[in-house]
Amino acid sequence: MSSSLPAVYILILAVLAGGIGWFSTPKGPNQTLVRTSILLTLACCYLMWMVTFLAQVHPLERPRRSLVEE
């Protein structure tokens, strides 16, 4: 069995990056758009990483041994 610690570590990293992006956006008319773009980008990247990670840790099918005789 694999540990769930990598998923938690990456989630904490993504939340910290989102917080930094939230507080570092400059004031202006597009502040909400920039914040939304940053948070959506981080959320999509985390979800893509998590799907790939889980697909490798818990595959849907077991590998099959080929019975080719030479």
PDB file of N, H, CA, C and O in Angstrom:
ATOM      1  N   MET A   1       0.828  -1.183   0.000  1.00  0.00           N
ATOM      2  CA  MET A   1       0.000   0.000   0.000  1.00  0.00           C
ATOM      3  C   MET A   1       0.873   1.248   0.000  1.00  0.00           C
ATOM      4  O   MET A   1       1.955   1.287   0.586  1.00  0.00           O
ATOM      5  N   SER A   2       0.371   2.237  -0.664  1.00  0.00           N
ATOM      6  H   SER A   2      -0.508   2.206  -1.141  1.00  0.00           H
ATOM      7  CA  SER A   2       1.093   3.481  -0.753  1.00  0.00           C
ATOM      8  C   SER A   2       0.625   4.439   0.335  1.00  0.00           C
ATOM      9  O   SER A   2      -0.508   4.362   0.812  1.00  0.00           O
ATOM     10  N   SER A   3       1.495   5.315   0.705  1.00  0.00           N
ATOM     11  H   SER A   3       2.415   5.377   0.318  1.00  0.00           H
ATOM     12  CA  SER A   3       1.157   6.306   1.708  1.00  0.00           C
ATOM     13  C   SER A   3       0.386   7.457   1.077  1.00  0.00           C
ATOM     14  O   SER A   3       0.566   7.759  -0.103  1.00  0.00           O
ATOM     15  N   SER A   4      -0.464   8.088   1.855  1.00  0.00           N
ATOM     16  H   SER A   4      -0.610   7.842   2.813  1.00  0.00           H
ATOM     17  CA  SER A   4      -1.213   9.242   1.359  1.00  0.00           C
ATOM     18  C   SER A   4      -0.483  10.550   1.640  1.00  0.00           C
ATOM     19  O   SER A   4      -1.011  11.626   1.359  1.00  0.00           O
ATOM     20  N   LEU A   5       0.716  10.468   2.186  1.00  0.00           N
ATOM     21  H   LEU A   5       1.145   9.594   2.414  1.00  0.00           H
ATOM     22  CA  LEU A   5       1.459  11.680   2.512  1.00  0.00           C
ATOM     23  C   LEU A   5       1.829  12.534   1.294  1.00  0.00           C
ATOM     24  O   LEU A   5       1.770  13.759   1.403  1.00  0.00           O
ATOM     25  N   PRO A   6       2.204  11.968   0.145  1.00  0.00           N
ATOM     26  CA  PRO A   6       2.495  12.833  -1.002  1.00  0.00           C
ATOM     27  C   PRO A   6       1.298  13.677  -1.425  1.00  0.00           C
ATOM     28  O   PRO A   6       1.460  14.837  -1.803  1.00  0.00           O
ATOM     29  N   ALA A   7       0.119  13.112  -1.366  1.00  0.00           N
ATOM     30  H   ALA A   7      -0.013  12.170  -1.059  1.00  0.00           H
ATOM     31  CA  ALA A   7      -1.083  13.870  -1.744  1.00  0.00           C
ATOM     32  C   ALA A   7      -1.322  15.023  -0.774  1.00  0.00           C
ATOM     33  O   ALA A   7      -1.698  16.119  -1.188  1.00  0.00           O
ATOM     34  N   VAL A   8      -1.105  14.778   0.502  1.00  0.00           N
ATOM     35  H   VAL A   8      -0.799  13.887   0.839  1.00  0.00           H
ATOM     36  CA  VAL A   8      -1.288  15.827   1.506  1.00  0.00           C
ATOM     37  C   VAL A   8      -0.225  16.910   1.343  1.00  0.00           C
ATOM     38  O   VAL A   8      -0.534  18.098   1.434  1.00  0.00           O
ATOM     39  N   TYR A   9       1.018  16.512   1.105  1.00  0.00           N
ATOM     40  H   TYR A   9       1.269  15.547   1.031  1.00  0.00           H
ATOM     41  CA  TYR A   9       2.093  17.493   0.933  1.00  0.00           C
ATOM     42  C   TYR A   9       1.850  18.388  -0.280  1.00  0.00           C
ATOM     43  O   TYR A   9       2.031  19.604  -0.203  1.00  0.00           O
ATOM     44  N   ILE A  10       1.447  17.796  -1.383  1.00  0.00           N
ATOM     45  H   ILE A  10       1.300  16.808  -1.445  1.00  0.00           H
ATOM     46  CA  ILE A  10       1.193  18.588  -2.586  1.00  0.00           C
ATOM     47  C   ILE A  10      -0.026  19.484  -2.385  1.00  0.00           C
ATOM     48  O   ILE A  10      -0.052  20.610  -2.882  1.00  0.00           O
ATOM     49  N   LEU A  11      -1.040  18.994  -1.660  1.00  0.00           N
ATOM     50  H   LEU A  11      -1.019  18.079  -1.257  1.00  0.00           H
ATOM     51  CA  LEU A  11      -2.209  19.830  -1.375  1.00  0.00           C
ATOM     52  C   LEU A  11      -1.824  21.037  -0.533  1.00  0.00           C
ATOM     53  O   LEU A  11      -2.264  22.153  -0.812  1.00  0.00           O
ATOM     54  N   ILE A  12      -1.007  20.826   0.492  1.00  0.00           N
ATOM     55  H   ILE A  12      -0.650  19.920   0.718  1.00  0.00           H
ATOM     56  CA  ILE A  12      -0.536  21.934   1.321  1.00  0.00           C
ATOM     57  C   ILE A  12       0.270  22.915   0.482  1.00  0.00           C
ATOM     58  O   ILE A  12       0.125  24.128   0.637  1.00  0.00           O
ATOM     59  N   LEU A  13       1.115  22.405  -0.403  1.00  0.00           N
ATOM     60  H   LEU A  13       1.232  21.420  -0.529  1.00  0.00           H
ATOM     61  CA  LEU A  13       1.901  23.266  -1.288  1.00  0.00           C
ATOM     62  C   LEU A  13       1.002  24.093  -2.211  1.00  0.00           C
ATOM     63  O   LEU A  13       1.254  25.278  -2.427  1.00  0.00           O
ATOM     64  N   ALA A  14      -0.043  23.469  -2.751  1.00  0.00           N
ATOM     65  H   ALA A  14      -0.248  22.506  -2.575  1.00  0.00           H
ATOM     66  CA  ALA A  14      -0.971  24.182  -3.637  1.00  0.00           C
ATOM     67  C   ALA A  14      -1.758  25.244  -2.873  1.00  0.00           C
ATOM     68  O   ALA A  14      -1.986  26.338  -3.389  1.00  0.00           O
ATOM     69  N   VAL A  15      -2.172  24.928  -1.650  1.00  0.00           N
ATOM     70  H   VAL A  15      -1.986  24.040  -1.231  1.00  0.00           H
ATOM     71  CA  VAL A  15      -2.899  25.910  -0.839  1.00  0.00           C
ATOM     72  C   VAL A  15      -1.993  27.085  -0.486  1.00  0.00           C
ATOM     73  O   VAL A  15      -2.428  28.237  -0.518  1.00  0.00           O
ATOM     74  N   LEU A  16      -0.744  26.802  -0.152  1.00  0.00           N
ATOM     75  H   LEU A  16      -0.391  25.867  -0.126  1.00  0.00           H
ATOM     76  CA  LEU A  16       0.202  27.892   0.142  1.00  0.00           C
ATOM     77  C   LEU A  16       0.454  28.758  -1.092  1.00  0.00           C
ATOM     78  O   LEU A  16       0.514  29.984  -0.991  1.00  0.00           O
ATOM     79  N   ALA A  17       0.599  28.125  -2.248  1.00  0.00           N
ATOM     80  H   ALA A  17       0.551  27.130  -2.330  1.00  0.00           H
ATOM     81  CA  ALA A  17       0.786  28.892  -3.477  1.00  0.00           C
ATOM     82  C   ALA A  17      -0.457  29.726  -3.791  1.00  0.00           C
ATOM     83  O   ALA A  17      -0.341  30.850  -4.279  1.00  0.00           O
ATOM     84  N   GLY A  18      -1.641  29.183  -3.514  1.00  0.00           N
ATOM     85  H   GLY A  18      -1.735  28.270  -3.118  1.00  0.00           H
ATOM     86  CA  GLY A  18      -2.867  29.951  -3.712  1.00  0.00           C
ATOM     87  C   GLY A  18      -2.956  31.143  -2.785  1.00  0.00           C
ATOM     88  O   GLY A  18      -3.400  32.219  -3.185  1.00  0.00           O
ATOM     89  N   GLY A  19      -2.535  30.952  -1.545  1.00  0.00           N
ATOM     90  H   GLY A  19      -2.175  30.078  -1.220  1.00  0.00           H
ATOM     91  CA  GLY A  19      -2.516  32.071  -0.591  1.00  0.00           C
ATOM     92  C   GLY A  19      -1.541  33.157  -0.998  1.00  0.00           C
ATOM     93  O   GLY A  19      -1.834  34.347  -0.881  1.00  0.00           O
ATOM     94  N   ILE A  20      -0.381  32.741  -1.477  1.00  0.00           N
ATOM     95  H   ILE A  20      -0.142  31.775  -1.572  1.00  0.00           H
ATOM     96  CA  ILE A  20       0.598  33.720  -1.953  1.00  0.00           C
ATOM     97  C   ILE A  20       0.059  34.464  -3.170  1.00  0.00           C
ATOM     98  O   ILE A  20       0.213  35.680  -3.283  1.00  0.00           O
ATOM     99  N   GLY A  21      -0.571  33.728  -4.076  1.00  0.00           N
ATOM    100  H   GLY A  21      -0.696  32.740  -3.984  1.00  0.00           H
ATOM    101  CA  GLY A  21      -1.161  34.366  -5.254  1.00  0.00           C
ATOM    102  C   GLY A  21      -2.303  35.291  -4.892  1.00  0.00           C
ATOM    103  O   GLY A  21      -2.482  36.336  -5.518  1.00  0.00           O
ATOM    104  N   TRP A  22      -3.082  34.915  -3.879  1.00  0.00           N
ATOM    105  H   TRP A  22      -2.937  34.067  -3.370  1.00  0.00           H
ATOM    106  CA  TRP A  22      -4.217  35.731  -3.456  1.00  0.00           C
ATOM    107  C   TRP A  22      -3.747  37.077  -2.902  1.00  0.00           C
ATOM    108  O   TRP A  22      -4.294  38.124  -3.246  1.00  0.00           O
ATOM    109  N   PHE A  23      -2.724  37.037  -2.037  1.00  0.00           N
ATOM    110  H   PHE A  23      -2.280  36.186  -1.757  1.00  0.00           H
ATOM    111  CA  PHE A  23      -2.289  38.266  -1.385  1.00  0.00           C
ATOM    112  C   PHE A  23      -1.292  39.071  -2.205  1.00  0.00           C
ATOM    113  O   PHE A  23      -1.025  40.225  -1.871  1.00  0.00           O
ATOM    114  N   SER A  24      -0.736  38.502  -3.263  1.00  0.00           N
ATOM    115  H   SER A  24      -0.953  37.564  -3.534  1.00  0.00           H
ATOM    116  CA  SER A  24       0.262  39.233  -4.046  1.00  0.00           C
ATOM    117  C   SER A  24      -0.315  39.855  -5.313  1.00  0.00           C
ATOM    118  O   SER A  24       0.419  40.497  -6.064  1.00  0.00           O
ATOM    119  N   THR A  25      -1.605  39.681  -5.566  1.00  0.00           N
ATOM    120  H   THR A  25      -2.200  39.159  -4.955  1.00  0.00           H
ATOM    121  CA  THR A  25      -2.182  40.294  -6.765  1.00  0.00           C
ATOM    122  C   THR A  25      -2.282  41.806  -6.567  1.00  0.00           C
ATOM    123  O   THR A  25      -2.678  42.275  -5.500  1.00  0.00           O
ATOM    124  N   PRO A  26      -1.919  42.562  -7.603  1.00  0.00           N
ATOM    125  CA  PRO A  26      -1.968  44.022  -7.473  1.00  0.00           C
ATOM    126  C   PRO A  26      -3.416  44.518  -7.491  1.00  0.00           C
ATOM    127  O   PRO A  26      -4.302  43.903  -8.084  1.00  0.00           O
ATOM    128  N   LYS A  27      -3.618  45.645  -6.823  1.00  0.00           N
ATOM    129  H   LYS A  27      -2.898  46.144  -6.341  1.00  0.00           H
ATOM    130  CA  LYS A  27      -4.936  46.277  -6.815  1.00  0.00           C
ATOM    131  C   LYS A  27      -5.237  46.808  -8.208  1.00  0.00           C
ATOM    132  O   LYS A  27      -4.338  47.256  -8.920  1.00  0.00           O
ATOM    133  N   GLY A  28      -6.492  46.757  -8.585  1.00  0.00           N
ATOM    134  H   GLY A  28      -7.222  46.394  -8.007  1.00  0.00           H
ATOM    135  CA  GLY A  28      -6.875  47.266  -9.893  1.00  0.00           C
ATOM    136  C   GLY A  28      -8.211  46.699 -10.322  1.00  0.00           C
ATOM    137  O   GLY A  28      -8.848  45.947  -9.585  1.00  0.00           O
ATOM    138  N   PRO A  29      -8.626  47.064 -11.512  1.00  0.00           N
ATOM    139  CA  PRO A  29      -9.935  46.606 -11.969  1.00  0.00           C
ATOM    140  C   PRO A  29      -9.977  45.108 -12.297  1.00  0.00           C
ATOM    141  O   PRO A  29     -11.057  44.516 -12.326  1.00  0.00           O
ATOM    142  N   ASN A  30      -8.839  44.501 -12.539  1.00  0.00           N
ATOM    143  H   ASN A  30      -7.962  44.982 -12.516  1.00  0.00           H
ATOM    144  CA  ASN A  30      -8.794  43.079 -12.902  1.00  0.00           C
ATOM    145  C   ASN A  30      -8.318  42.190 -11.753  1.00  0.00           C
ATOM    146  O   ASN A  30      -7.913  41.050 -11.984  1.00  0.00           O
ATOM    147  N   GLN A  31      -8.361  42.686 -10.545  1.00  0.00           N
ATOM    148  H   GLN A  31      -8.689  43.612 -10.358  1.00  0.00           H
ATOM    149  CA  GLN A  31      -7.855  41.924  -9.404  1.00  0.00           C
ATOM    150  C   GLN A  31      -8.641  40.622  -9.214  1.00  0.00           C
ATOM    151  O   GLN A  31      -8.051  39.572  -8.959  1.00  0.00           O
ATOM    152  N   THR A  32      -9.950  40.690  -9.337  1.00  0.00           N
ATOM    153  H   THR A  32     -10.429  41.542  -9.544  1.00  0.00           H
ATOM    154  CA  THR A  32     -10.765  39.486  -9.168  1.00  0.00           C
ATOM    155  C   THR A  32     -10.472  38.469 -10.262  1.00  0.00           C
ATOM    156  O   THR A  32     -10.416  37.269  -9.993  1.00  0.00           O
ATOM    157  N   LEU A  33     -10.287  38.936 -11.491  1.00  0.00           N
ATOM    158  H   LEU A  33     -10.333  39.910 -11.709  1.00  0.00           H
ATOM    159  CA  LEU A  33      -9.979  38.035 -12.607  1.00  0.00           C
ATOM    160  C   LEU A  33      -8.633  37.348 -12.407  1.00  0.00           C
ATOM    161  O   LEU A  33      -8.503  36.151 -12.663  1.00  0.00           O
ATOM    162  N   VAL A  34      -7.647  38.086 -11.957  1.00  0.00           N
ATOM    163  H   VAL A  34      -7.752  39.058 -11.748  1.00  0.00           H
ATOM    164  CA  VAL A  34      -6.315  37.519 -11.737  1.00  0.00           C
ATOM    165  C   VAL A  34      -6.357  36.498 -10.601  1.00  0.00           C
ATOM    166  O   VAL A  34      -5.779  35.417 -10.713  1.00  0.00           O
ATOM    167  N   ARG A  35      -7.036  36.836  -9.517  1.00  0.00           N
ATOM    168  H   ARG A  35      -7.506  37.714  -9.426  1.00  0.00           H
ATOM    169  CA  ARG A  35      -7.142  35.891  -8.393  1.00  0.00           C
ATOM    170  C   ARG A  35      -7.857  34.608  -8.805  1.00  0.00           C
ATOM    171  O   ARG A  35      -7.431  33.505  -8.463  1.00  0.00           O
ATOM    172  N   THR A  36      -8.947  34.773  -9.542  1.00  0.00           N
ATOM    173  H   THR A  36      -9.293  35.669  -9.820  1.00  0.00           H
ATOM    174  CA  THR A  36      -9.689  33.605  -9.991  1.00  0.00           C
ATOM    175  C   THR A  36      -8.849  32.736 -10.920  1.00  0.00           C
ATOM    176  O   THR A  36      -8.881  31.509 -10.829  1.00  0.00           O
ATOM    177  N   SER A  37      -8.101  33.373 -11.809  1.00  0.00           N
ATOM    178  H   SER A  37      -8.075  34.370 -11.884  1.00  0.00           H
ATOM    179  CA  SER A  37      -7.243  32.627 -12.741  1.00  0.00           C
ATOM    180  C   SER A  37      -6.158  31.853 -11.999  1.00  0.00           C
ATOM    181  O   SER A  37      -5.876  30.701 -12.329  1.00  0.00           O
ATOM    182  N   ILE A  38      -5.562  32.474 -11.017  1.00  0.00           N
ATOM    183  H   ILE A  38      -5.791  33.410 -10.749  1.00  0.00           H
ATOM    184  CA  ILE A  38      -4.504  31.812 -10.243  1.00  0.00           C
ATOM    185  C   ILE A  38      -5.067  30.616  -9.489  1.00  0.00           C
ATOM    186  O   ILE A  38      -4.489  29.530  -9.526  1.00  0.00           O
ATOM    187  N   LEU A  39      -6.195  30.810  -8.804  1.00  0.00           N
ATOM    188  H   LEU A  39      -6.665  31.692  -8.775  1.00  0.00           H
ATOM    189  CA  LEU A  39      -6.757  29.724  -8.007  1.00  0.00           C
ATOM    190  C   LEU A  39      -7.286  28.583  -8.881  1.00  0.00           C
ATOM    191  O   LEU A  39      -7.137  27.413  -8.527  1.00  0.00           O
ATOM    192  N   LEU A  40      -7.896  28.912 -10.010  1.00  0.00           N
ATOM    193  H   LEU A  40      -8.017  29.862 -10.298  1.00  0.00           H
ATOM    194  CA  LEU A  40      -8.371  27.854 -10.912  1.00  0.00           C
ATOM    195  C   LEU A  40      -7.221  27.083 -11.538  1.00  0.00           C
ATOM    196  O   LEU A  40      -7.306  25.867 -11.709  1.00  0.00           O
ATOM    197  N   THR A  41      -6.152  27.781 -11.880  1.00  0.00           N
ATOM    198  H   THR A  41      -6.083  28.768 -11.741  1.00  0.00           H
ATOM    199  CA  THR A  41      -4.982  27.104 -12.440  1.00  0.00           C
ATOM    200  C   THR A  41      -4.377  26.136 -11.429  1.00  0.00           C
ATOM    201  O   THR A  41      -4.050  24.999 -11.770  1.00  0.00           O
ATOM    202  N   LEU A  42      -4.229  26.585 -10.193  1.00  0.00           N
ATOM    203  H   LEU A  42      -4.494  27.509  -9.915  1.00  0.00           H
ATOM    204  CA  LEU A  42      -3.680  25.702  -9.156  1.00  0.00           C
ATOM    205  C   LEU A  42      -4.599  24.518  -8.886  1.00  0.00           C
ATOM    206  O   LEU A  42      -4.124  23.396  -8.705  1.00  0.00           O
ATOM    207  N   ALA A  43      -5.902  24.752  -8.855  1.00  0.00           N
ATOM    208  H   ALA A  43      -6.287  25.662  -9.002  1.00  0.00           H
ATOM    209  CA  ALA A  43      -6.846  23.659  -8.608  1.00  0.00           C
ATOM    210  C   ALA A  43      -6.796  22.631  -9.737  1.00  0.00           C
ATOM    211  O   ALA A  43      -6.801  21.427  -9.478  1.00  0.00           O
ATOM    212  N   CYS A  44      -6.747  23.095 -10.984  1.00  0.00           N
ATOM    213  H   CYS A  44      -6.742  24.073 -11.194  1.00  0.00           H
ATOM    214  CA  CYS A  44      -6.692  22.169 -12.125  1.00  0.00           C
ATOM    215  C   CYS A  44      -5.386  21.390 -12.149  1.00  0.00           C
ATOM    216  O   CYS A  44      -5.383  20.192 -12.432  1.00  0.00           O
ATOM    217  N   CYS A  45      -4.284  22.056 -11.857  1.00  0.00           N
ATOM    218  H   CYS A  45      -4.287  23.029 -11.627  1.00  0.00           H
ATOM    219  CA  CYS A  45      -2.992  21.357 -11.821  1.00  0.00           C
ATOM    220  C   CYS A  45      -2.971  20.312 -10.715  1.00  0.00           C
ATOM    221  O   CYS A  45      -2.466  19.207 -10.916  1.00  0.00           O
ATOM    222  N   TYR A  46      -3.519  20.654  -9.542  1.00  0.00           N
ATOM    223  H   TYR A  46      -3.929  21.551  -9.379  1.00  0.00           H
ATOM    224  CA  TYR A  46      -3.553  19.685  -8.451  1.00  0.00           C
ATOM    225  C   TYR A  46      -4.436  18.494  -8.811  1.00  0.00           C
ATOM    226  O   TYR A  46      -4.055  17.349  -8.565  1.00  0.00           O
ATOM    227  N   LEU A  47      -5.604  18.746  -9.385  1.00  0.00           N
ATOM    228  H   LEU A  47      -5.913  19.675  -9.585  1.00  0.00           H
ATOM    229  CA  LEU A  47      -6.488  17.643  -9.748  1.00  0.00           C
ATOM    230  C   LEU A  47      -5.864  16.742 -10.810  1.00  0.00           C
ATOM    231  O   LEU A  47      -6.003  15.521 -10.746  1.00  0.00           O
ATOM    232  N   MET A  48      -5.177  17.335 -11.785  1.00  0.00           N
ATOM    233  H   MET A  48      -5.064  18.327 -11.837  1.00  0.00           H
ATOM    234  CA  MET A  48      -4.522  16.529 -12.818  1.00  0.00           C
ATOM    235  C   MET A  48      -3.414  15.679 -12.207  1.00  0.00           C
ATOM    236  O   MET A  48      -3.259  14.507 -12.551  1.00  0.00           O
ATOM    237  N   TRP A  49      -2.650  16.273 -11.304  1.00  0.00           N
ATOM    238  H   TRP A  49      -2.776  17.225 -11.025  1.00  0.00           H
ATOM    239  CA  TRP A  49      -1.587  15.522 -10.638  1.00  0.00           C
ATOM    240  C   TRP A  49      -2.190  14.392  -9.802  1.00  0.00           C
ATOM    241  O   TRP A  49      -1.680  13.271  -9.808  1.00  0.00           O
ATOM    242  N   MET A  50      -3.275  14.688  -9.085  1.00  0.00           N
ATOM    243  H   MET A  50      -3.690  15.598  -9.080  1.00  0.00           H
ATOM    244  CA  MET A  50      -3.885  13.685  -8.215  1.00  0.00           C
ATOM    245  C   MET A  50      -4.456  12.514  -9.019  1.00  0.00           C
ATOM    246  O   MET A  50      -4.313  11.361  -8.613  1.00  0.00           O
ATOM    247  N   VAL A  51      -5.095  12.795 -10.141  1.00  0.00           N
ATOM    248  H   VAL A  51      -5.212  13.732 -10.471  1.00  0.00           H
ATOM    249  CA  VAL A  51      -5.628  11.729 -10.983  1.00  0.00           C
ATOM    250  C   VAL A  51      -4.495  10.854 -11.515  1.00  0.00           C
ATOM    251  O   VAL A  51      -4.605   9.628 -11.514  1.00  0.00           O
ATOM    252  N   THR A  52      -3.415  11.473 -11.967  1.00  0.00           N
ATOM    253  H   THR A  52      -3.326  12.469 -11.968  1.00  0.00           H
ATOM    254  CA  THR A  52      -2.270  10.715 -12.465  1.00  0.00           C
ATOM    255  C   THR A  52      -1.627   9.891 -11.352  1.00  0.00           C
ATOM    256  O   THR A  52      -1.268   8.731 -11.559  1.00  0.00           O
ATOM    257  N   PHE A  53      -1.484  10.486 -10.184  1.00  0.00           N
ATOM    258  H   PHE A  53      -1.776  11.428 -10.016  1.00  0.00           H
ATOM    259  CA  PHE A  53      -0.891   9.789  -9.036  1.00  0.00           C
ATOM    260  C   PHE A  53      -1.740   8.588  -8.639  1.00  0.00           C
ATOM    261  O   PHE A  53      -1.211   7.495  -8.431  1.00  0.00           O
ATOM    262  N   LEU A  54      -3.045   8.782  -8.534  1.00  0.00           N
ATOM    263  H   LEU A  54      -3.474   9.670  -8.703  1.00  0.00           H
ATOM    264  CA  LEU A  54      -3.914   7.678  -8.136  1.00  0.00           C
ATOM    265  C   LEU A  54      -3.990   6.591  -9.195  1.00  0.00           C
ATOM    266  O   LEU A  54      -4.128   5.412  -8.867  1.00  0.00           O
ATOM    267  N   ALA A  55      -3.901   6.978 -10.466  1.00  0.00           N
ATOM    268  H   ALA A  55      -3.789   7.935 -10.733  1.00  0.00           H
ATOM    269  CA  ALA A  55      -3.928   5.979 -11.529  1.00  0.00           C
ATOM    270  C   ALA A  55      -2.681   5.094 -11.491  1.00  0.00           C
ATOM    271  O   ALA A  55      -2.735   3.926 -11.875  1.00  0.00           O
ATOM    272  N   GLN A  56      -1.576   5.642 -11.034  1.00  0.00           N
ATOM    273  H   GLN A  56      -1.532   6.591 -10.722  1.00  0.00           H
ATOM    274  CA  GLN A  56      -0.359   4.846 -10.936  1.00  0.00           C
ATOM    275  C   GLN A  56      -0.316   4.025  -9.658  1.00  0.00           C
ATOM    276  O   GLN A  56       0.228   2.920  -9.647  1.00  0.00           O
ATOM    277  N   VAL A  57      -0.882   4.553  -8.583  1.00  0.00           N
ATOM    278  H   VAL A  57      -1.323   5.450  -8.591  1.00  0.00           H
ATOM    279  CA  VAL A  57      -0.847   3.842  -7.310  1.00  0.00           C
ATOM    280  C   VAL A  57      -1.888   2.728  -7.272  1.00  0.00           C
ATOM    281  O   VAL A  57      -1.612   1.630  -6.790  1.00  0.00           O
ATOM    282  N   HIS A  58      -3.089   3.015  -7.783  1.00  0.00           N
ATOM    283  H   HIS A  58      -3.314   3.907  -8.175  1.00  0.00           H
ATOM    284  CA  HIS A  58      -4.184   2.044  -7.767  1.00  0.00           C
ATOM    285  C   HIS A  58      -4.722   1.874  -9.183  1.00  0.00           C
ATOM    286  O   HIS A  58      -5.748   2.464  -9.521  1.00  0.00           O
ATOM    287  N   PRO A  59      -4.051   1.079 -10.019  1.00  0.00           N
ATOM    288  CA  PRO A  59      -4.535   0.903 -11.397  1.00  0.00           C
ATOM    289  C   PRO A  59      -5.867   0.160 -11.432  1.00  0.00           C
ATOM    290  O   PRO A  59      -6.172  -0.637 -10.545  1.00  0.00           O
ATOM    291  N   LEU A  60      -6.659   0.435 -12.478  1.00  0.00           N
ATOM    292  H   LEU A  60      -6.411   1.082 -13.199  1.00  0.00           H
ATOM    293  CA  LEU A  60      -7.956  -0.220 -12.604  1.00  0.00           C
ATOM    294  C   LEU A  60      -7.811  -1.689 -12.979  1.00  0.00           C
ATOM    295  O   LEU A  60      -8.620  -2.518 -12.560  1.00  0.00           O
ATOM    296  N   GLU A  61      -6.798  -2.016 -13.757  1.00  0.00           N
ATOM    297  H   GLU A  61      -6.141  -1.342 -14.097  1.00  0.00           H
ATOM    298  CA  GLU A  61      -6.551  -3.401 -14.153  1.00  0.00           C
ATOM    299  C   GLU A  61      -5.171  -3.825 -13.684  1.00  0.00           C
ATOM    300  O   GLU A  61      -4.227  -3.036 -13.653  1.00  0.00           O
ATOM    301  N   ARG A  62      -5.087  -5.091 -13.322  1.00  0.00           N
ATOM    302  H   ARG A  62      -5.854  -5.732 -13.347  1.00  0.00           H
ATOM    303  CA  ARG A  62      -3.776  -5.631 -12.976  1.00  0.00           C
ATOM    304  C   ARG A  62      -3.001  -5.900 -14.252  1.00  0.00           C
ATOM    305  O   ARG A  62      -3.607  -6.205 -15.279  1.00  0.00           O
ATOM    306  N   PRO A  63      -1.689  -5.798 -14.219  1.00  0.00           N
ATOM    307  CA  PRO A  63      -0.901  -6.176 -15.391  1.00  0.00           C
ATOM    308  C   PRO A  63      -1.070  -7.668 -15.667  1.00  0.00           C
ATOM    309  O   PRO A  63      -1.104  -8.479 -14.742  1.00  0.00           O
ATOM    310  N   ARG A  64      -1.173  -8.016 -16.928  1.00  0.00           N
ATOM    311  H   ARG A  64      -1.146  -7.357 -17.680  1.00  0.00           H
ATOM    312  CA  ARG A  64      -1.347  -9.421 -17.312  1.00  0.00           C
ATOM    313  C   ARG A  64      -0.044  -9.987 -17.846  1.00  0.00           C
ATOM    314  O   ARG A  64       0.683  -9.326 -18.587  1.00  0.00           O
ATOM    315  N   ARG A  65       0.231 -11.192 -17.466  1.00  0.00           N
ATOM    316  H   ARG A  65      -0.360 -11.730 -16.864  1.00  0.00           H
ATOM    317  CA  ARG A  65       1.440 -11.842 -17.914  1.00  0.00           C
ATOM    318  C   ARG A  65       1.180 -12.450 -19.294  1.00  0.00           C
ATOM    319  O   ARG A  65       0.192 -13.153 -19.504  1.00  0.00           O
ATOM    320  N   SER A  66       2.063 -12.171 -20.201  1.00  0.00           N
ATOM    321  H   SER A  66       2.866 -11.600 -20.030  1.00  0.00           H
ATOM    322  CA  SER A  66       1.922 -12.703 -21.555  1.00  0.00           C
ATOM    323  C   SER A  66       2.399 -14.148 -21.557  1.00  0.00           C
ATOM    324  O   SER A  66       3.440 -14.467 -20.983  1.00  0.00           O
ATOM    325  N   LEU A  67       1.625 -15.029 -22.211  1.00  0.00           N
ATOM    326  H   LEU A  67       0.779 -14.770 -22.678  1.00  0.00           H
ATOM    327  CA  LEU A  67       1.944 -16.451 -22.259  1.00  0.00           C
ATOM    328  C   LEU A  67       2.502 -16.852 -23.626  1.00  0.00           C
ATOM    329  O   LEU A  67       2.168 -17.914 -24.153  1.00  0.00           O
ATOM    330  N   VAL A  68       3.337 -16.010 -24.185  1.00  0.00           N
ATOM    331  H   VAL A  68       3.608 -15.148 -23.757  1.00  0.00           H
ATOM    332  CA  VAL A  68       3.915 -16.292 -25.486  1.00  0.00           C
ATOM    333  C   VAL A  68       5.095 -17.254 -25.290  1.00  0.00           C
ATOM    334  O   VAL A  68       6.007 -16.993 -24.505  1.00  0.00           O
ATOM    335  N   GLU A  69       5.051 -18.364 -26.021  1.00  0.00           N
ATOM    336  H   GLU A  69       4.310 -18.575 -26.659  1.00  0.00           H
ATOM    337  CA  GLU A  69       6.136 -19.348 -25.934  1.00  0.00           C
ATOM    338  C   GLU A  69       7.046 -19.177 -27.144  1.00  0.00           C
ATOM    339  O   GLU A  69       6.581 -18.987 -28.268  1.00  0.00           O
ATOM    340  N   GLU A  70       8.302 -19.245 -26.905  1.00  0.00           N
ATOM    341  H   GLU A  70       8.681 -19.399 -25.992  1.00  0.00           H
ATOM    342  CA  GLU A  70       9.252 -19.086 -28.010  1.00  0.00           C
ATOM    343  C   GLU A  70       9.878 -20.410 -28.357  1.00  0.00           C
ATOM    344  O   GLU A  70      10.706 -20.482 -29.264  1.00  0.00           O
TER     345      GLU A  70
END
